[in-house]
C-alpha cells in the first residue's frame, strides 16, 4: 500500500471515531502529556513569576519612594526655580530676576568667608578624623584585654547628637564660669584663659576641634572592623621576610583597608560640608559673620534675613560643591584603591 493510501485510511478512521463518540482522539489528555510543542513554555511561566515578584517588591518600596519624592526631590527642584527669583519667603508673589542672585553670591565677601570656613571644617575634619581614628583603631587592634571597654569608650561620643554635644562644649568653654578657663586659672595659667567662642582668630579652629571630637567614633569602628579582617598569614609572612612594623603596615595592612579609607573619607567630607548644628549652638555665626559656614549662611539669609531667593541660590551652589568635590575625591580614592 502506498503512503498516500495509508494517510487516507488513517484520516477515515479518525473521522469515523469522531462521528461515533463525539470526541476527538486527543480530547481529555492533560497538556503535560502532550508533545512539548503543545504545552505552555516553562520560560514564560518563570518570567511571569519573576515579574510578579518585582511588582511585589516595588509595592513595598513605593510608599517610601513617594514620601522621598514629595519631601526631598520636589522641594529641591523648586529651590532651583526659586533661586532665579527675588522671593522673600513670606509673600505670595515674586519676580524672576535671572542670574542676579548668583552674581550677588559671587561678589559677596560674606559668602566667600563662609566658603573658606566650610573648606577648613570640611577638609580639616575629614583628614584629622581619619588620621586619629586610624591610629586609635590600630591601638585597639593590638589590645589583648579590655578591647570591648575601650571600643565602647571611643564610640560613646557618637551616640550624643551634635546639638547636645555643642551645648555641653558651649558651657565648658564659657569665659567666665567654663571649666576649661577655671582649670587654667587654678593651674596658675590665667593668661591662657581666653574667650574661646568670641575670639575671631581662633573660633573656627575651636569649632573644628569640637567637630572632630564628635564625629570620630563611627570612623574608628569602621577602621577597627577592617583591621580585624586582615589575614594574619600575610602579616606573619611579611615578618618572616624581614619587614618591620611600618613596612608591614604600608605594604600589607594599608592596601587591605583601602576600601575603608575611601568610605570614611567620603562620609567625613559630606558631614564637613554641611556642618550646621555646631555653628548654630556655639556662635550663631559670630562674632559678626566670622564663623559662618555655607550651610549656616543659607539658613541665615533665607530664614533670618527673608531673602529666600538668594538663599536658594546659595543652596544650589553648596549642592554643586558637595557633588563635585565628593565625586572627584571618591573617584581618586577608588583609583588608588584599585592600584593598591
C-alpha positions as CSV (number, residue, x, y, z in Angstrom):
1,X,0.0,0.0,0.0
2,X,1.3,3.5,-0.8
3,X,2.0,6.2,1.7
4,X,-0.9,8.3,0.3
5,X,-3.3,5.4,0.7
6,X,-2.2,4.9,4.3
7,X,-2.8,8.6,5.2
8,X,-6.2,8.5,3.6
9,X,-7.1,5.3,5.6
10,X,-5.9,6.9,8.9
11,X,-7.9,10.0,8.2
12,X,-11.0,7.9,7.6
13,X,-10.6,6.0,10.9
14,X,-10.2,9.3,12.8
15,X,-13.3,10.8,11.2
16,X,-15.3,7.6,11.9
17,X,-14.2,7.6,15.6
18,X,-15.2,11.3,16.0
19,X,-18.6,10.7,14.4
20,X,-19.4,7.7,16.7
21,X,-18.1,9.1,20.1
22,X,-18.4,12.8,19.6
23,X,-14.9,13.3,20.8
24,X,-11.6,13.8,19.1
25,X,-8.9,11.2,19.9
26,X,-6.7,13.7,22.0
27,X,-9.6,15.2,24.0
28,X,-9.2,14.7,27.8
29,X,-5.4,14.2,27.7
30,X,-3.6,16.6,30.1
31,X,-1.4,19.2,28.5
32,X,1.6,17.9,30.3
33,X,1.2,14.6,28.4
34,X,1.1,16.2,25.0
35,X,4.1,16.9,22.8
36,X,6.5,19.6,24.1
37,X,5.4,22.0,21.4
38,X,1.7,21.9,22.7
39,X,2.5,22.5,26.4
40,X,2.9,26.0,28.0
41,X,6.5,27.3,27.6
42,X,8.3,27.0,31.0
43,X,10.3,30.2,30.3
44,X,7.1,32.1,30.1
45,X,5.9,30.8,33.4
46,X,9.2,31.7,35.1
47,X,9.1,35.2,33.5
48,X,5.6,35.7,34.9
49,X,6.7,34.6,38.4
50,X,9.7,36.9,38.3
51,X,7.7,39.8,37.1
52,X,5.1,39.3,39.8
53,X,7.9,39.2,42.4
54,X,9.3,42.5,41.2
55,X,5.9,44.1,41.4
56,X,5.5,42.9,45.0
57,X,8.9,44.4,45.9
58,X,8.0,47.7,44.2
59,X,4.8,47.7,46.2
60,X,6.8,47.7,49.4
61,X,9.2,50.4,48.1
62,X,6.6,52.7,46.6
63,X,5.3,54.4,49.8
64,X,8.9,55.3,50.9
65,X,9.7,56.4,47.4
66,X,6.6,58.6,47.2
67,X,7.4,60.3,50.5
68,X,11.0,60.8,49.4
69,X,9.9,62.4,46.1
70,X,7.5,64.7,47.9
71,X,9.7,65.7,50.8
72,X,13.2,65.9,49.1
73,X,13.2,65.8,45.3
74,X,10.2,68.1,44.6
75,X,11.4,70.8,47.1
76,X,14.9,70.5,45.7
77,X,13.7,71.2,42.2
78,X,11.5,74.1,43.5
79,X,14.6,75.5,45.2
80,X,16.4,75.7,41.9
81,X,13.4,77.6,40.5
82,X,13.3,80.0,43.4
83,X,17.0,80.7,43.0
84,X,16.1,82.8,39.9
85,X,13.6,84.9,41.9
86,X,13.5,87.7,44.5
87,X,11.2,85.8,46.8
88,X,11.4,86.9,50.5
89,X,10.0,83.6,51.8
90,X,6.7,85.1,53.0
91,X,5.0,86.9,50.2
92,X,2.6,85.1,47.8
93,X,4.3,86.6,44.7
94,X,7.8,87.0,43.4
95,X,9.5,88.2,40.3
96,X,12.1,86.4,38.2
97,X,15.4,88.2,38.2
98,X,17.5,85.7,36.2
99,X,21.0,85.1,37.4
100,X,21.1,88.2,39.7
101,X,21.3,86.1,42.9
102,X,24.2,84.1,41.6
103,X,26.0,87.3,40.6
104,X,25.4,88.7,44.1
105,X,26.8,85.5,45.7
106,X,30.0,85.6,43.7
107,X,30.6,89.2,44.7
108,X,29.7,88.7,48.4
109,X,32.6,88.8,50.8
110,X,30.4,87.2,53.4
111,X,29.7,84.2,51.1
112,X,33.4,83.7,50.4
113,X,34.2,83.8,54.1
114,X,31.6,81.1,54.6
115,X,33.2,79.1,51.8
116,X,36.6,79.4,53.5
117,X,35.2,78.2,56.8
118,X,33.5,75.3,55.1
119,X,36.7,74.2,53.4
120,X,38.6,74.4,56.7
121,X,35.9,72.5,58.6
122,X,35.1,70.0,55.8
123,X,38.6,69.1,54.6
124,X,40.2,69.6,58.0
125,X,37.7,67.4,59.9
126,X,37.9,64.7,57.2
127,X,41.7,64.5,57.4
128,X,42.1,64.9,61.1
129,X,39.2,62.5,62.0
130,X,40.6,59.8,59.7
131,X,44.2,60.1,60.9
132,X,43.2,60.0,64.6
133,X,40.6,57.3,64.1
134,X,43.1,55.1,62.2
135,X,45.7,55.5,65.0
136,X,43.1,54.7,67.7
137,X,41.9,51.7,65.7
138,X,45.5,50.4,65.3
139,X,46.0,50.7,69.1
140,X,42.7,48.9,69.8
141,X,43.5,46.1,67.4
142,X,46.7,45.4,69.4
143,X,44.9,45.1,72.7
144,X,44.5,41.6,74.1
145,X,42.4,42.5,77.1
146,X,39.7,45.2,77.6
147,X,39.2,45.8,73.9
148,X,35.4,45.9,74.4
149,X,35.6,48.5,77.1
150,X,37.9,50.9,75.2
151,X,35.9,50.3,72.0
152,X,32.7,51.4,73.8
153,X,34.5,54.4,75.3
154,X,35.7,55.6,71.9
155,X,32.2,55.2,70.4
156,X,30.3,56.9,73.2
157,X,30.6,60.5,71.8
158,X,29.0,59.4,68.6
159,X,25.8,58.4,70.5
160,X,25.3,62.0,71.5
161,X,23.7,64.3,69.0
162,X,25.8,67.2,67.6
163,X,23.3,69.7,69.1
164,X,23.7,68.3,72.7
165,X,27.5,67.9,72.3
166,X,27.8,71.5,71.1
167,X,25.7,72.7,74.1
168,X,28.0,70.9,76.5
169,X,31.1,72.4,74.9
170,X,29.5,75.9,75.0
171,X,29.3,75.7,78.8
172,X,32.8,74.2,79.1
173,X,34.3,77.0,77.0
174,X,32.5,79.9,78.7
175,X,34.9,82.6,79.5
176,X,33.6,83.4,83.0
177,X,32.5,80.1,84.5
178,X,33.6,77.5,82.0
179,X,35.5,74.5,83.3
180,X,38.4,75.0,80.8
181,X,39.2,78.5,81.9
182,X,38.7,77.7,85.6
183,X,41.2,74.8,85.3
184,X,43.7,77.0,83.6
185,X,43.3,79.7,86.3
186,X,43.7,77.0,89.1
187,X,46.9,75.8,87.5
188,X,48.3,79.3,87.6
189,X,47.9,80.0,83.9
190,X,45.3,82.8,83.9
191,X,46.9,84.3,80.7
192,X,45.9,81.1,78.8
193,X,42.2,81.7,79.7
194,X,40.5,83.1,76.6
195,X,37.1,83.8,75.2
196,X,37.3,80.6,73.0
197,X,34.0,81.3,71.2
198,X,34.3,85.1,71.0
199,X,37.8,85.4,69.6
200,X,37.6,85.8,65.9
201,X,41.1,84.5,65.4
202,X,40.5,81.1,66.9
203,X,36.8,80.4,66.9
204,X,36.8,78.4,63.6
205,X,39.6,76.2,64.9
206,X,37.7,75.6,68.1
207,X,34.6,74.5,66.1
208,X,36.9,72.2,64.1
209,X,38.2,70.6,67.3
210,X,34.6,70.0,68.6
211,X,33.5,68.6,65.2
212,X,36.4,66.1,65.2
213,X,35.7,65.1,68.8
214,X,32.0,64.4,67.9
215,X,32.4,62.5,64.6
216,X,35.3,60.2,65.3
217,X,33.5,57.2,66.9
218,X,32.0,55.7,63.8
219,X,35.1,56.2,61.8
220,X,37.2,54.3,64.4
221,X,34.9,51.3,64.4
222,X,34.9,51.0,60.6
223,X,38.7,51.0,60.6
224,X,38.8,48.5,63.5
225,X,36.5,46.1,61.7
226,X,38.6,46.2,58.6
227,X,41.8,45.8,60.5
228,X,40.5,42.7,62.2
229,X,39.6,41.2,58.8
230,X,43.2,41.5,57.5
231,X,44.6,37.9,57.1
232,X,47.2,37.2,59.8
233,X,49.0,34.9,57.5
234,X,50.0,37.9,55.3
235,X,51.3,39.8,58.3
236,X,53.3,36.8,59.5
237,X,54.7,36.2,56.1
238,X,55.9,39.8,55.9
239,X,57.7,39.5,59.3
240,X,59.3,36.3,58.1
241,X,60.6,38.2,55.0
242,X,62.2,40.7,57.4
243,X,59.7,43.6,57.2
244,X,59.4,45.8,60.3
245,X,56.2,47.2,61.7
246,X,55.9,50.2,59.4
247,X,56.7,48.2,56.3
248,X,54.1,45.5,57.2
249,X,51.5,48.2,57.7
250,X,52.3,50.1,54.5
251,X,52.7,47.1,52.2
252,X,50.1,44.7,53.7
253,X,47.6,46.4,56.1
254,X,47.2,49.7,54.2
255,X,46.2,48.1,50.8
256,X,43.8,45.8,52.7
257,X,41.9,48.7,54.4
258,X,41.9,50.9,51.3
259,X,38.2,50.5,50.9
260,X,37.6,51.6,54.5
261,X,39.7,54.7,53.9
262,X,37.5,55.6,50.8
263,X,34.3,55.2,52.7
264,X,35.4,57.1,55.8
265,X,36.9,60.0,53.8
266,X,33.7,60.3,51.7
267,X,31.4,60.3,54.7
268,X,33.6,62.7,56.7
269,X,33.8,65.2,53.7
270,X,30.0,65.1,53.3
271,X,29.5,65.7,57.0
272,X,32.0,68.5,57.0
273,X,30.5,70.4,54.0
274,X,27.1,70.6,55.8
275,X,28.1,71.5,59.3
276,X,25.3,73.5,60.9
277,X,24.4,72.3,64.4
278,X,27.8,73.2,66.0
279,X,27.8,76.7,64.5
280,X,24.2,77.4,65.4
281,X,24.7,76.4,69.1
282,X,28.2,77.6,69.7
283,X,28.4,81.0,67.9
284,X,25.4,81.6,65.7
285,X,27.9,82.5,63.1
286,X,29.6,85.1,65.2
287,X,31.4,87.1,66.2
288,X,29.8,89.0,63.4
289,X,29.9,86.7,60.4
290,X,33.3,85.2,61.2
291,X,32.3,81.6,61.9
292,X,29.5,81.2,59.3
293,X,29.6,78.1,57.2
294,X,27.8,77.7,53.9
295,X,25.0,75.7,55.5
296,X,24.5,78.3,58.2
297,X,24.8,81.1,55.7
298,X,22.0,79.6,53.7
299,X,19.8,79.3,56.8
300,X,20.6,82.8,57.9
301,X,19.9,84.7,54.7
302,X,16.9,82.5,53.8
303,X,15.1,82.5,57.1
304,X,16.7,85.1,59.2
305,X,17.0,87.9,56.6
306,X,14.0,86.9,54.5
307,X,16.0,86.5,51.3
308,X,14.7,83.1,50.2
309,X,15.6,83.5,46.6
310,X,19.2,84.4,47.5
311,X,19.4,81.6,50.0
312,X,18.1,79.1,47.4
313,X,20.9,80.2,45.0
314,X,23.4,79.6,47.7
315,X,21.9,76.2,48.4
316,X,22.3,75.3,44.7
317,X,26.0,76.4,44.9
318,X,26.5,74.3,48.0
319,X,24.9,71.3,46.3
320,X,27.2,71.6,43.3
321,X,30.3,72.0,45.6
322,X,29.4,68.9,47.6
323,X,28.7,66.8,44.5
324,X,31.8,67.8,42.5
325,X,34.2,67.6,45.5
326,X,32.8,64.3,46.8
327,X,32.6,62.6,43.4
328,X,36.1,63.8,42.5
329,X,37.7,62.7,45.8
330,X,35.8,59.4,45.7
331,X,37.0,58.7,42.1
332,X,40.6,59.4,43.1
333,X,40.5,57.2,46.2
334,X,38.8,54.4,44.2
335,X,41.6,54.6,41.7
336,X,44.2,54.5,44.4
337,X,42.3,51.6,46.0
338,X,42.5,49.6,42.8
339,X,46.2,50.3,42.3
340,X,46.8,49.2,45.9
